[in-house]
Amino acid sequence: MSTVHLGILHSDVVANAISRYLANTYLLLLKTQNFHWNVTGENFYSLHGLFELQYTELQAAVDELAERIQKLGKVVPASFASFAGVADLKESMGSPAAMEMVAILLKDHERMSCLGREFIAIAQTEKDEATADLLVTRLHAHEKAAWMLRATLQK
């Protein structure tokens, strides 16, 4: 189903894709903040700082994604239940070792990059360049985060 909002035709498929991306971003934000709070060990200082940089960036992204959903004329899903129903990423239970935290976040950022590419294609198919542009920006951020985490894992 398509709707006209701001004089532009938008399909529900774009809003659903952005909602799913929002859910995954929020879950990754929460996981990164959890690791920031709970990291220990010899790499504490550097990882504590890295995780803080990353969750701060994700927090700004959550707001941008939610505002894009609003611009598309849709209601923003804003509950843990709604996010859990569509998120691809999984929560991290307990407190893994520091380098395991890095590996978990690396895998999640790589998954977000894959989802970003998939959703960029959807937005472009629907001729929604503003959403595609937002997702390209998110893709760059996830690729950079993955690069930083990957470099941290190298011995």
Secondary structure as GFF3:
##gff-version 3
##sequence-region A 1 155
A	DSSP	beta_strand	2	5	.	.	.	ID=ss1
A	DSSP	beta_strand	8	11	.	.	.	ID=ss2
A	DSSP	alpha_helix	12	38	.	.	.	ID=ss3
A	DSSP	alpha_helix	44	71	.	.	.	ID=ss4
A	DSSP	alpha_helix	80	86	.	.	.	ID=ss5
A	DSSP	alpha_helix	98	125	.	.	.	ID=ss6
A	DSSP	alpha_helix	129	153	.	.	.	ID=ss7
###
